[in-house]
């Protein structure tokens, strides 16, 4: 069992990446289970300020600095699946290094 403390940014970015995952059921089932734990609830989503910035870019702003922090537990197999998916994703930018490095450390 992996116990993680996730920030707003980690939850937002990881949920977006996991939501894009494709493959056979064996691959996506553990990712789906992890996504349900990581993603924002409907109530949390209502509190996030979403601003289109043009060109398909959207800014997500939490209502408070500590908003979205969440302690979660993932089965080791689910954590390993998430780690593999994060490693396989090819759409990162330099700004992703800090949140991604910490999340990968927690998943390892």
TORTOR-68868 format. One record per residue: residue number from 1; residue in three letters; chain; x, y, z of N, C-alpha, C in turn. Coordinates in Angstrom, 2 decimals, padded with zeros to 5 digits. Layout:
<rs>
num | residu | chaine | nx | ny | nz | cax | cay | caz | cx | cy | cz
NUM | ALA | A | X | Y | Z | X | Y | Z | X | Y | Z
...
</rs>
This chain:
<rs>
num | residu | chaine | nx | ny | nz | cax | cay | caz | cx | cy | cz
1 | UNK | A | 000.84 | -001.17 | 000.00 | 000.00 | 000.00 | 000.00 | 000.89 | 001.23 | 000.00
2 | UNK | A | 000.57 | 002.16 | -000.89 | 001.30 | 003.43 | -000.95 | 000.39 | 004.53 | -000.41
3 | UNK | A | 000.90 | 005.29 | 000.55 | 000.18 | 006.42 | 001.11 | 000.77 | 007.70 | 000.52
4 | UNK | A | -000.07 | 008.48 | -000.13 | 000.38 | 009.67 | -000.83 | -000.28 | 010.91 | -000.25
5 | UNK | A | 000.44 | 012.01 | -000.26 | -000.13 | 013.31 | 000.05 | -000.02 | 014.13 | -001.22
6 | UNK | A | -001.18 | 014.39 | -001.82 | -001.22 | 015.03 | -003.13 | -001.65 | 016.49 | -003.02
7 | UNK | A | -001.01 | 017.32 | -003.82 | -001.35 | 018.74 | -003.89 | -002.45 | 018.94 | -004.94
8 | UNK | A | -002.98 | 020.13 | -004.98 | -003.96 | 020.50 | -006.00 | -003.40 | 020.22 | -007.40
9 | UNK | A | -002.19 | 020.69 | -007.65 | -001.58 | 020.54 | -008.98 | -001.35 | 019.07 | -009.31
10 | UNK | A | -000.86 | 018.29 | -008.35 | -000.63 | 016.87 | -008.60 | -001.93 | 016.15 | -008.93
11 | UNK | A | -002.98 | 016.46 | -008.20 | -004.27 | 015.82 | -008.47 | -004.80 | 016.23 | -009.84
12 | UNK | A | -004.72 | 017.51 | -010.15 | -005.22 | 018.02 | -011.43 | -004.46 | 017.39 | -012.60
13 | UNK | A | -003.15 | 017.45 | -012.55 | -002.32 | 016.95 | -013.65 | -002.40 | 015.43 | -013.77
14 | UNK | A | -002.30 | 014.72 | -012.65 | -002.35 | 013.26 | -012.71 | -003.71 | 012.78 | -013.20
15 | UNK | A | -004.78 | 013.42 | -012.75 | -006.12 | 013.04 | -013.21 | -006.26 | 013.26 | -014.71
16 | UNK | A | -005.71 | 014.35 | -015.21 | -005.76 | 014.61 | -016.66 | -005.00 | 013.55 | -017.44
17 | UNK | A | -003.81 | 013.18 | -016.96 | -003.00 | 012.17 | -017.65 | -003.68 | 010.80 | -017.58
18 | UNK | A | -004.16 | 010.42 | -016.41 | -004.82 | 009.11 | -016.27 | -006.09 | 009.05 | -017.10
19 | UNK | A | -006.79 | 010.17 | -017.20 | -008.00 | 010.22 | -017.99 | -007.76 | 010.03 | -019.48
20 | UNK | A | -006.54 | 010.29 | -019.93 | -006.17 | 010.10 | -021.34 | -005.68 | 008.70 | -021.65
21 | UNK | A | -005.45 | 007.90 | -020.62 | -004.88 | 006.56 | -020.83 | -005.80 | 005.71 | -021.69
22 | UNK | A | -005.17 | 004.91 | -022.53 | -005.93 | 003.97 | -023.35 | -005.19 | 002.64 | -023.37
23 | UNK | A | -005.90 | 001.63 | -023.72 | -005.30 | 000.30 | -023.77 | -006.33 | -000.75 | -023.45
24 | UNK | A | -005.85 | -001.95 | -023.21 | -006.77 | -003.03 | -022.89 | -007.24 | -002.91 | -021.44
25 | UNK | A | -008.23 | -003.69 | -021.10 | -008.84 | -003.62 | -019.76 | -007.82 | -003.89 | -018.66
26 | UNK | A | -006.92 | -004.81 | -018.89 | -005.90 | -005.14 | -017.89 | -005.04 | -003.92 | -017.56
27 | UNK | A | -004.77 | -003.10 | -018.57 | -003.97 | -001.89 | -018.35 | -004.79 | -000.79 | -017.69
28 | UNK | A | -006.00 | -000.54 | -018.19 | -006.73 | 000.64 | -017.73 | -007.53 | 000.43 | -016.44
29 | UNK | A | -007.81 | -000.80 | -016.05 | -008.57 | -001.03 | -014.82 | -007.88 | -000.44 | -013.59
30 | UNK | A | -006.60 | -000.74 | -013.34 | -005.96 | -000.13 | -012.16 | -005.83 | 001.39 | -012.27
31 | UNK | A | -005.70 | 001.89 | -013.50 | -005.62 | 003.34 | -013.69 | -006.97 | 003.99 | -013.38
32 | UNK | A | -008.04 | 003.32 | -013.76 | -009.38 | 003.82 | -013.46 | -009.63 | 003.86 | -011.95
33 | UNK | A | -009.20 | 002.82 | -011.26 | -009.35 | 002.77 | -009.81 | -008.56 | 003.90 | -009.15
34 | UNK | A | -007.33 | 004.12 | -009.61 | -006.50 | 005.20 | -009.06 | -007.11 | 006.56 | -009.38
35 | UNK | A | -007.63 | 006.72 | -010.58 | -008.25 | 007.99 | -010.98 | -009.41 | 008.34 | -010.06
36 | UNK | A | -010.21 | 007.37 | -009.69 | -011.34 | 007.63 | -008.80 | -010.89 | 008.15 | -007.44
37 | UNK | A | -009.73 | 007.73 | -007.00 | -009.19 | 008.17 | -005.70 | -008.56 | 009.55 | -005.82
38 | UNK | A | -007.89 | 009.82 | -006.94 | -007.11 | 011.04 | -007.12 | -007.95 | 012.23 | -007.56
39 | UNK | A | -008.88 | 012.01 | -008.45 | -009.59 | 013.12 | -009.09 | -010.37 | 013.95 | -008.07
40 | UNK | A | -010.73 | 015.16 | -008.48 | -011.52 | 016.04 | -007.63 | -012.97 | 015.53 | -007.58
41 | UNK | A | -013.58 | 015.68 | -006.43 | -014.98 | 015.33 | -006.30 | -015.82 | 016.38 | -007.02
42 | UNK | A | -017.07 | 016.10 | -007.21 | -017.97 | 017.06 | -007.85 | -018.04 | 018.35 | -007.04
43 | UNK | A | -018.08 | 018.21 | -005.73 | -018.13 | 019.39 | -004.85 | -016.85 | 020.21 | -004.96
44 | UNK | A | -015.70 | 019.55 | -005.00 | -014.43 | 020.27 | -005.16 | -014.39 | 020.98 | -006.52
45 | UNK | A | -014.82 | 020.29 | -007.55 | -014.80 | 020.85 | -008.90 | -015.60 | 022.14 | -008.98
46 | UNK | A | -016.71 | 022.20 | -008.27 | -017.55 | 023.41 | -008.28 | -016.82 | 024.62 | -007.70
47 | UNK | A | -015.81 | 024.38 | -006.84 | -015.09 | 025.46 | -006.19 | -013.88 | 025.97 | -006.98
48 | UNK | A | -013.49 | 025.23 | -007.99 | -012.31 | 025.60 | -008.78 | -012.69 | 026.62 | -009.84
49 | UNK | A | -011.94 | 027.70 | -009.90 | -012.18 | 028.74 | -010.91 | -011.49 | 028.29 | -012.20
50 | UNK | A | -012.27 | 028.17 | -013.25 | -011.75 | 027.73 | -014.55 | -011.85 | 028.90 | -015.52
51 | UNK | A | -010.69 | 029.30 | -016.07 | -010.63 | 030.45 | -016.97 | -010.00 | 030.06 | -018.29
52 | UNK | A | -010.77 | 030.14 | -019.39 | -010.17 | 029.91 | -020.70 | -009.20 | 031.05 | -021.04
53 | UNK | A | -008.00 | 030.69 | -021.46 | -006.99 | 031.69 | -021.80 | -006.75 | 031.80 | -023.29
54 | UNK | A | -007.62 | 031.20 | -024.07 | -007.48 | 031.26 | -025.53 | -006.59 | 030.16 | -026.06
55 | UNK | A | -006.78 | 029.81 | -027.30 | -005.95 | 028.80 | -027.92 | -006.10 | 027.42 | -027.31
56 | UNK | A | -007.23 | 027.17 | -026.66 | -007.46 | 025.87 | -026.04 | -006.81 | 025.70 | -024.69
57 | UNK | A | -006.18 | 026.74 | -024.18 | -005.52 | 026.68 | -022.87 | -006.49 | 027.15 | -021.80
58 | UNK | A | -006.53 | 026.40 | -020.70 | -007.43 | 026.71 | -019.60 | -006.62 | 026.81 | -018.31
59 | UNK | A | -006.90 | 027.82 | -017.49 | -006.26 | 027.97 | -016.18 | -007.22 | 027.48 | -015.11
60 | UNK | A | -006.67 | 026.73 | -014.16 | -007.45 | 026.21 | -013.03 | -006.91 | 026.86 | -011.77
61 | UNK | A | -007.79 | 027.54 | -011.03 | -007.35 | 028.26 | -009.83 | -008.13 | 027.75 | -008.61
62 | UNK | A | -007.40 | 027.26 | -007.60 | -008.08 | 026.81 | -006.39 | -008.59 | 028.02 | -005.60
63 | UNK | A | -009.64 | 027.84 | -004.79 | -010.19 | 028.95 | -004.02 | -009.29 | 029.39 | -002.86
64 | UNK | A | -008.36 | 028.53 | -002.45 | -007.43 | 028.84 | -001.37 | -006.14 | 028.05 | -001.62
65 | UNK | A | -005.01 | 028.54 | -001.09 | -003.73 | 027.86 | -001.36 | -003.70 | 026.39 | -000.95
66 | UNK | A | -004.34 | 026.04 | 000.15 | -004.29 | 024.65 | 000.63 | -005.39 | 023.78 | 000.03
67 | UNK | A | -006.26 | 024.38 | -000.77 | -007.37 | 023.64 | -001.36 | -006.86 | 022.48 | -002.22
68 | UNK | A | -007.53 | 021.36 | -002.11 | -007.21 | 020.21 | -002.96 | -006.18 | 019.27 | -002.40
69 | UNK | A | -005.54 | 019.63 | -001.28 | -004.60 | 018.70 | -000.66 | -005.40 | 017.47 | -000.21
70 | UNK | A | -004.84 | 016.30 | -000.48 | -005.57 | 015.07 | -000.13 | -004.59 | 013.95 | 000.16
71 | UNK | A | -004.83 | 013.25 | 001.26 | -004.09 | 012.04 | 001.57 | -004.85 | 010.87 | 000.97
72 | UNK | A | -004.18 | 010.07 | 000.17 | -004.81 | 008.92 | -000.47 | -003.94 | 007.69 | -000.28
73 | UNK | A | -004.58 | 006.54 | -000.41 | -003.87 | 005.27 | -000.37 | -004.17 | 004.51 | -001.66
74 | UNK | A | -003.13 | 003.97 | -002.26 | -003.28 | 003.15 | -003.45 | -002.63 | 001.79 | -003.21
75 | UNK | A | -003.29 | 000.75 | -003.68 | -002.67 | -000.57 | -003.65 | -001.36 | -000.50 | -004.42
76 | UNK | A | -000.39 | -001.31 | -004.03 | 000.92 | -001.27 | -004.69 | 000.80 | -001.47 | -006.21
77 | UNK | A | -000.06 | -002.39 | -006.64 | -000.22 | -002.64 | -008.08 | -000.80 | -001.44 | -008.80
78 | UNK | A | -001.72 | -000.73 | -008.14 | -002.32 | 000.46 | -008.74 | -001.29 | 001.60 | -008.80
79 | UNK | A | -000.51 | 001.74 | -007.74 | 000.54 | 002.76 | -007.72 | 001.57 | 002.49 | -008.81
80 | UNK | A | 001.93 | 001.22 | -009.01 | 002.88 | 000.85 | -010.06 | 002.31 | 001.16 | -011.44
81 | UNK | A | 001.03 | 000.92 | -011.63 | 000.38 | 001.21 | -012.92 | 000.38 | 002.71 | -013.19
82 | UNK | A | 000.10 | 003.50 | -012.17 | 000.12 | 004.97 | -012.32 | 001.53 | 005.43 | -012.66
83 | UNK | A | 002.51 | 004.89 | -011.98 | 003.91 | 005.26 | -012.24 | 004.30 | 004.93 | -013.68
84 | UNK | A | 003.90 | 003.77 | -014.17 | 004.19 | 003.40 | -015.56 | 003.52 | 004.37 | -016.54
85 | UNK | A | 002.29 | 004.75 | -016.23 | 001.57 | 005.66 | -017.13 | 002.21 | 007.05 | -017.12
86 | UNK | A | 002.62 | 007.52 | -015.95 | 003.31 | 008.81 | -015.87 | 004.63 | 008.76 | -016.63
87 | UNK | A | 005.35 | 007.65 | -016.53 | 006.61 | 007.51 | -017.25 | 006.40 | 007.46 | -018.76
88 | UNK | A | 005.29 | 006.89 | -019.20 | 005.03 | 006.73 | -020.63 | 004.49 | 008.01 | -021.27
89 | UNK | A | 003.89 | 008.89 | -020.48 | 003.29 | 010.11 | -021.02 | 004.36 | 010.99 | -021.66
90 | UNK | A | 004.09 | 011.52 | -022.83 | 005.08 | 012.30 | -023.58 | 004.77 | 013.79 | -023.67
91 | UNK | A | 003.76 | 014.27 | -022.95 | 003.35 | 015.66 | -023.11 | 003.78 | 016.61 | -022.00
92 | UNK | A | 004.85 | 016.29 | -021.29 | 005.28 | 017.16 | -020.19 | 005.98 | 018.42 | -020.68
93 | UNK | A | 005.96 | 019.42 | -019.80 | 006.67 | 020.67 | -020.02 | 007.60 | 020.89 | -018.83
94 | UNK | A | 008.50 | 021.84 | -018.96 | 009.46 | 022.12 | -017.89 | 008.74 | 022.41 | -016.57
95 | UNK | A | 007.62 | 023.09 | -016.63 | 006.86 | 023.45 | -015.42 | 006.34 | 022.22 | -014.67
96 | UNK | A | 006.34 | 021.07 | -015.30 | 005.82 | 019.85 | -014.67 | 006.85 | 019.12 | -013.81
97 | UNK | A | 008.10 | 019.48 | -013.91 | 009.16 | 018.73 | -013.24 | 008.95 | 018.65 | -011.73
98 | UNK | A | 008.62 | 019.74 | -011.06 | 008.53 | 019.74 | -009.59 | 007.41 | 018.83 | -009.08
99 | UNK | A | 006.19 | 019.01 | -009.59 | 005.08 | 018.19 | -009.08 | 005.26 | 016.73 | -009.47
100 | UNK | A | 005.80 | 016.49 | -010.67 | 005.96 | 015.13 | -011.16 | 007.04 | 014.38 | -010.40
101 | UNK | A | 008.16 | 015.04 | -010.14 | 009.25 | 014.42 | -009.40 | 008.78 | 013.98 | -008.01
102 | UNK | A | 008.05 | 014.86 | -007.33 | 007.54 | 014.51 | -006.00 | 006.54 | 013.37 | -006.07
103 | UNK | A | 005.63 | 013.41 | -007.02 | 004.62 | 012.35 | -007.13 | 005.27 | 011.01 | -007.45
104 | UNK | A | 006.21 | 010.99 | -008.36 | 006.89 | 009.74 | -008.70 | 007.64 | 009.19 | -007.50
105 | UNK | A | 008.22 | 010.06 | -006.70 | 008.92 | 009.61 | -005.48 | 007.94 | 008.94 | -004.51
106 | UNK | A | 006.76 | 009.54 | -004.37 | 005.76 | 008.97 | -003.47 | 005.23 | 007.63 | -003.98
107 | UNK | A | 005.15 | 007.48 | -005.29 | 004.63 | 006.24 | -005.89 | 005.64 | 005.11 | -005.88
108 | UNK | A | 006.93 | 005.42 | -005.78 | 008.01 | 004.41 | -005.84 | 008.17 | 003.66 | -004.53
</rs>
